[in-house]
């Protein structure tokens, strides 16, 4: 198999196109207050109220997110939430960590899959596979989780990673916020690279599952927010909820939120309905990430300061 340099790849997502935080004086709360108390208008008000209540009560807010959120240029809003103490944990799927990692070193991500697939070049960027593979192996040898392994690599070499200021992995590590990565073997293109070791992925991702479970068991009165993960994170969350109940945690007062562009079976079942049944409340909001996340994030931040 042949790899090629990232500098040769045409990327669809560039940091210059990322979202930007609004100027002082902007009020997402006032806009949301104008919405009707009917259907999603009421739901979004309940979602923001639950997020604000959880953090004001010093209860956790854990975000589980899919890769598309990163590709939509939304990192600035999530970084701001972390910096303001609004998020207590972030969980990625494997693809989310890859896009974030590429942005840290190249400032661009997301290749044109349809164009590169027939040419035999899809997934064969040298730097991503080689550098992530080395970071994961190093982390596995030290008993670390996958998220912390990637953070350590990014943090140790600011020259190689000049764009780390837009990396969620790096900011989470800098702020001491648990950032876990949950991988399904064969779903991510780095698994094709010879520098990537399956045993290391398994060890580090399993360690992150344990870290995630430890967070979920403390979700009484807190919020789990699934953002754009249709399969991996809803399944991981359900298992963590089962473990929490098994060891005696009621999760009383927990709120679960799913936000995605479509209503997906696993997210609706394993995030919104089953985990909150009898103990709390579950909500679903359908809408494009690049509109809904900035709106909810800014209202969340405003609510914490009011």
Phi, psi and omega per residue, in radians:
X1 nan 2.542 -3.065
X2 -2.038 2.338 3.069
X3 -1.878 2.946 3.116
X4 -2.532 2.868 -3.036
X5 -1.314 2.570 3.075
X6 -1.001 -0.541 -3.116
X7 -1.111 -0.317 3.122
X8 -1.594 -0.193 -3.011
X9 -1.539 2.366 3.032
X10 -1.434 2.076 -3.094
X11 -1.847 2.480 -3.107
X12 -1.542 -0.337 -3.080
X13 -2.076 2.149 -3.120
X14 -2.208 2.556 -3.027
X15 -1.098 -0.483 -3.139
X16 -1.118 -0.347 -3.120
X17 -1.651 0.020 -3.091
X18 -1.139 2.749 3.056
X19 -1.147 2.738 -3.129
X20 -2.202 2.448 3.107
X21 -1.141 2.494 -3.079
X22 -1.248 2.826 3.088
X23 -1.238 2.827 3.096
X24 -1.012 2.478 -3.140
X25 1.807 -0.300 3.088
X26 -1.217 2.430 3.134
X27 -2.302 1.830 3.027
X28 -1.257 -0.568 -3.116
X29 -1.067 -0.789 -3.115
X30 -1.100 -0.649 3.085
X31 -1.123 -0.798 -3.095
X32 -1.163 -0.581 3.103
X33 -1.100 -0.418 3.125
X34 -1.350 -0.267 -3.081
X35 -1.248 2.651 3.107
X36 -1.208 2.625 3.062
X37 -1.480 0.895 -3.103
X38 -2.366 2.396 3.079
X39 0.885 -2.229 -3.025
X40 -1.196 -0.468 3.054
X41 -1.004 -0.753 3.096
X42 -1.265 -0.691 -3.106
X43 -1.068 -0.777 -3.087
X44 -1.144 -0.579 3.070
X45 -1.149 -0.717 3.110
X46 -1.147 -0.686 3.132
X47 -1.089 -0.850 -3.129
X48 -1.128 -0.709 3.107
X49 -1.072 -0.698 3.136
X50 -1.158 -0.732 3.117
X51 -1.081 -0.822 -3.118
X52 -1.127 -0.780 -3.135
X53 -1.058 -0.744 -3.124
X54 -1.039 -0.842 -3.081
X55 -1.297 -0.593 3.057
X56 -1.120 -0.477 3.110
X57 -1.611 0.148 -3.112
X58 1.041 0.618 3.060
X59 -1.769 2.705 -3.038
X60 -1.258 2.603 2.929
X61 -2.211 1.914 -3.089
X62 -1.852 2.268 3.125
X63 -1.859 2.125 2.986
X64 -1.856 2.209 -2.966
X65 -2.378 2.574 3.067
X66 -1.577 3.020 -3.040
X67 -1.217 -0.527 -3.052
X68 -1.099 -0.481 3.107
X69 -1.067 -0.731 3.113
X70 -1.156 -0.754 -3.091
X71 -1.196 -0.307 3.109
X72 -1.484 0.095 3.075
X73 1.279 0.588 -3.031
X74 -1.768 0.072 -3.121
X75 -0.941 -0.718 -3.109
X76 -0.977 -0.633 -3.128
X77 -1.254 -0.694 3.131
X78 -1.246 -0.634 3.071
X79 -1.084 -0.739 3.110
X80 -1.090 -0.726 3.084
X81 -1.045 -0.718 3.106
X82 -1.134 -0.798 -3.094
X83 -1.109 -0.533 -3.134
X84 -1.564 0.082 3.114
X85 1.319 0.310 -3.100
X86 -1.417 -0.430 3.103
X87 -1.991 2.373 3.123
X88 -1.861 -0.126 3.111
X89 -2.918 2.612 3.076
X90 -2.282 2.374 3.065
X91 -2.162 2.205 3.108
X92 -1.781 2.725 2.720
X93 -1.493 3.069 -3.073
X94 -1.068 -0.754 -3.105
X95 -1.105 -0.643 3.109
X96 -1.058 -0.712 3.128
X97 -1.182 -0.586 3.134
X98 -1.165 -0.845 3.136
X99 -1.076 -0.736 3.129
X100 -1.100 -0.738 3.136
X101 -1.112 -0.764 3.123
X102 -1.112 -0.695 3.101
X103 -1.088 -0.625 -3.124
X104 -1.110 -0.633 -3.088
X105 -1.747 -0.435 -3.051
X106 -2.099 -0.299 -3.106
X107 1.317 0.113 3.114
X108 -2.485 2.801 3.082
X109 -2.819 3.096 3.042
X110 1.267 1.558 3.111
X111 -1.313 2.883 3.078
X112 -1.442 1.615 -3.002
X113 -1.061 -0.817 -3.098
X114 -1.030 -0.663 -3.129
X115 -1.237 -0.729 -3.011
X116 -1.498 -0.381 -3.029
X117 -1.062 -0.911 -3.101
X118 -1.188 -0.405 3.117
X119 -1.428 -0.082 -3.135
X120 1.298 0.372 -3.097
X121 -1.930 -0.146 -3.117
X122 -1.097 2.153 3.092
X123 1.456 0.148 -3.044
X124 -1.933 0.510 2.983
X125 -1.190 2.272 -3.045
X126 -1.193 -0.848 -2.986
X127 -1.087 -0.788 -3.060
X128 -1.076 -0.896 -3.134
X129 -1.129 -0.783 -3.096
X130 -1.143 -0.857 -3.055
X131 -1.278 -0.690 3.077
X132 -1.184 -0.681 3.100
X133 -1.026 -0.775 3.134
X134 -1.144 -0.707 -3.138
X135 -1.136 -0.708 -3.120
X136 -1.204 -0.707 3.089
X137 -1.081 -0.767 3.136
X138 -1.091 -0.723 3.126
X139 -1.157 -0.697 3.134
X140 -1.094 -0.690 -3.138
X141 -1.166 -0.350 3.132
X142 -1.811 0.075 3.118
X143 1.300 0.416 -3.102
X144 -1.582 2.889 2.983
X145 -1.383 2.924 -3.092
X146 -1.180 -0.716 3.128
X147 -1.062 -0.808 3.131
X148 -1.167 -0.592 3.103
X149 -1.070 -0.772 3.134
X150 -1.217 -0.691 3.080
X151 -1.020 -0.798 -3.118
X152 -1.028 -0.714 -3.140
X153 -1.149 -0.776 -3.131
X154 -1.154 -0.743 -3.083
X155 -1.203 -0.555 -3.041
X156 -1.336 -0.266 -3.010
X157 -2.447 1.377 -3.135
X158 -1.126 -0.347 3.105
X159 -1.280 -0.777 3.114
X160 -1.217 -0.520 -3.079
X161 -2.084 1.202 -3.045
X162 -1.263 -0.230 -3.109
X163 -1.888 0.436 -3.060
X164 -1.154 -0.241 3.104
X165 -1.165 -0.221 3.043
X166 -1.892 0.227 -3.128
X167 -1.649 2.161 3.068
X168 -1.178 -0.673 3.096
X169 -1.000 -0.786 -3.094
X170 -1.216 -0.770 -3.130
X171 -1.161 -0.662 3.100
X172 -1.071 -0.781 3.105
X173 -1.118 -0.747 3.138
X174 -1.060 -0.659 -3.084
X175 -1.615 0.073 3.130
X176 1.066 0.652 3.071
X177 -1.767 2.200 3.139
X178 -0.996 2.240 3.098
X179 -2.238 1.894 -3.039
X180 -1.884 2.677 -3.131
X181 -2.219 2.224 -3.012
X182 -2.063 1.907 -2.924
X183 -1.879 2.405 2.912
X184 -1.858 2.079 -3.053
X185 -1.042 2.274 3.122
X186 1.683 -0.123 -3.115
X187 -1.580 -0.255 -3.041
X188 -2.043 2.444 -3.008
X189 -1.139 -0.404 3.132
X190 -1.145 -0.298 3.138
X191 -1.179 -0.222 3.077
X192 -1.460 -0.264 -3.008
X193 -1.457 2.381 -3.101
X194 -1.126 -0.318 3.128
X195 -1.416 -0.167 -3.094
X196 -1.658 2.156 -3.052
X197 -1.826 2.152 -3.093
X198 -1.065 -0.677 3.141
X199 -1.116 -0.650 3.127
X200 -1.202 -0.702 3.074
X201 -1.077 -0.804 -3.133
X202 -1.054 -0.789 -3.109
X203 -1.142 -0.790 -3.072
X204 -1.286 -0.673 3.119
X205 -1.215 -0.605 3.082
X206 -1.169 -0.681 3.074
X207 -1.070 -0.692 3.106
X208 -1.160 -0.584 3.063
X209 -1.081 -0.728 3.099
X210 -1.099 -0.734 3.117
X211 -1.105 -0.752 3.125
X212 -1.093 -0.765 3.113
X213 -1.039 -0.702 3.111
X214 -1.075 -0.609 3.100
X215 -1.245 -0.773 -3.084
X216 -1.121 -0.590 -3.107
X217 -1.160 -0.210 3.119
X218 -1.810 0.337 -3.023
X219 -1.461 0.140 3.030
X220 -0.967 2.165 3.141
X221 1.295 0.063 -3.100
X222 -1.825 -2.958 -3.062
X223 -2.306 2.311 2.894
X224 -1.887 2.184 -3.014
X225 -2.087 1.897 3.105
X226 -1.638 2.140 -3.045
X227 -2.158 1.675 2.984
X228 1.348 0.284 3.006
X229 -1.849 2.053 -3.036
X230 -1.527 -0.468 -3.017
X231 -2.302 -1.065 -2.952
X232 -1.030 -1.010 -3.052
X233 -1.190 -0.674 3.030
X234 -1.016 -0.670 3.109
X235 -1.206 -0.747 3.125
X236 -1.089 -0.763 -3.127
X237 -1.070 -0.760 -3.125
X238 -1.040 -0.728 3.129
X239 -1.164 -0.653 3.121
X240 -1.168 -0.650 3.081
X241 -1.123 -0.743 3.113
X242 -1.048 -0.756 3.112
X243 -1.090 -0.734 -3.126
X244 -1.046 -0.799 3.117
X245 -1.142 -0.674 -3.088
X246 -1.067 -0.591 -3.109
X247 -1.700 0.204 2.948
X248 1.783 0.218 3.103
X249 -1.667 2.237 -3.071
X250 -1.411 -0.416 -3.041
X251 1.026 0.483 -3.131
X252 -1.033 2.330 3.107
X253 1.408 0.169 3.128
X254 -1.270 2.437 3.015
X255 -1.938 2.364 3.056
X256 -2.057 2.453 -3.097
X257 -2.289 2.333 2.973
X258 -2.109 2.211 3.055
X259 -2.196 2.123 3.136
X260 -2.709 2.944 -3.140
X261 -1.305 -0.355 3.105
X262 -2.352 2.768 2.991
X263 -1.477 2.013 -3.059
X264 -1.889 2.507 -3.054
X265 -0.979 -0.950 -3.031
X266 -1.153 -0.696 3.125
X267 -1.156 -0.738 3.112
X268 -1.132 -0.707 -3.074
X269 -1.398 -0.833 -2.980
X270 -1.621 -0.115 3.060
X271 -2.032 -0.975 -2.989
X272 -1.339 -0.796 -2.942
X273 -1.638 -1.107 -2.979
X274 -1.106 -0.901 -3.042
X275 -1.115 -0.574 -3.077
X276 -1.544 -0.179 -3.068
X277 -1.049 2.105 3.088
X278 1.431 -0.156 -3.103
X279 -2.191 -0.400 -3.058
X280 -2.837 -2.484 -3.068
X281 -2.425 2.449 3.083
X282 -2.063 2.507 -3.114
X283 -2.308 2.608 3.029
X284 -2.303 2.346 3.055
X285 -2.210 2.197 3.099
X286 -1.746 2.272 3.110
X287 2.999 2.818 -3.134
X288 -1.184 2.351 -3.083
X289 -0.971 -0.717 -3.014
X290 -1.209 -0.172 3.029
X291 -1.869 -0.843 -3.020
X292 -1.232 -0.724 -3.101
X293 -1.133 -0.842 3.100
X294 -1.003 -0.678 -3.130
X295 -1.113 -0.876 -3.127
X296 -1.183 -0.745 -3.120
X297 -1.063 -0.794 -3.103
X298 -1.207 -0.656 3.084
X299 -1.170 -0.659 3.083
X300 -1.045 -0.849 -3.137
X301 -1.122 -0.737 3.091
X302 -1.061 -0.755 -3.125
X303 -1.082 -0.614 3.125
X304 -1.196 -0.475 -3.072
X305 -1.646 -0.208 -3.066
X306 -1.471 nan nan
